[in-house]
Amino acid sequence: MSSNPHRRGAVADNILPMQRKRDERRVTVEVCVESVEDAVAAAAGGADRVEVNSALALDGLTPSPGLLAETRRLVRLPLVAMARPRAGNFDYSAAEFRVIERDVAHLLEHGADSIAFGIVTPGGRIGARRCRSILRRINQAKREAVFHRAFDAVGDPFEALDRLIDLGFRRVLTSGGKATAAAGAAVLARLVERAAGRIEILPAGGIRPANARRLIGRTGCDQLHTSLRDRTGQLNRRDLSRLATVLAGV
């Protein structure tokens, strides 16, 4: 990506030793974090992209402006920021939707390269009208839009994928409608085929060094999303190093 004052950070020297591993693989690794420390560790450990959240125990909520700004100061990798105001379903009240709009404005101001959000109607379809409103803000800022795992709550993933393509999303995060990406691998493969390069399919859910290579082979995906948390909820740096090694040359 082009140079940006947000990307000047103290971890530059730590990132450089991992450049060879990144250059040797064709698979993009996105690491999901909820702290500055884990974001720095992800960058130093071989991640290609970082998704910044709060409350990963709730599957990720909107990070504070301070968390995103400090992560941006120290990490020069592309940063995805979650815009999700609460846990639970993805059908938001009018007030909750206004919160999302305000949060997106703050996240864009504090250095997010991409915004991950998702809106699904009670009938299990993409909330297209509200998505368009958010997308206008993201497009005006010349950033990328990601539809997060709200996608796994839709009734028909293939119709939903077509709608996201029409709306102009760059990427969709999904486990293929299952609890894990490994369980949803068959659906993920069909989504990749249906997408035909018009939108990126980003598998998520239970991805570890032990199953990553096989998942890539089964789905045809060229990127993975993982949190790699240990029992304390922190990033498992050893697993990240193993994942980078497993995917080298893939």
FENNOR-V720836 format. One record per run of one state. SS is the DSSP state (H for helix, E for strand, - for the rest). FROM is the first residue (numbers start at 1). LEN is the number of residues. If there is no record, write none. Layout:
SS_FROM_LEN + SS_FROM_LEN
This chain:
-_1_4 + H_5_3 + -_8_4 + H_12_5 + -_17_2 + H_19_6 + -_25_3 + E_28_6 + -_34_2 + H_36_10 + -_46_3 + E_49_4 + -_53_1 + E_54_1 + -_55_1 + H_56_3 + -_59_2 + E_61_1 + -_62_3 + H_65_10 + -_75_3 + E_78_5 + -_83_11 + H_94_16 + -_110_4 + E_114_4 + -_118_2 + E_120_1 + -_121_5 + E_126_1 + -_127_1 + H_128_13 + -_141_3 + E_144_4 + -_148_1 + H_149_5 + -_154_3 + H_157_11 + -_168_3 + E_171_4 + -_175_10 + H_185_11 + -_196_4 + E_200_5 + -_205_4 + H_209_11 + -_220_3 + E_223_4 + -_227_2 + E_229_1 + -_230_5 + E_235_1 + -_236_1 + H_237_11 + -_248_3
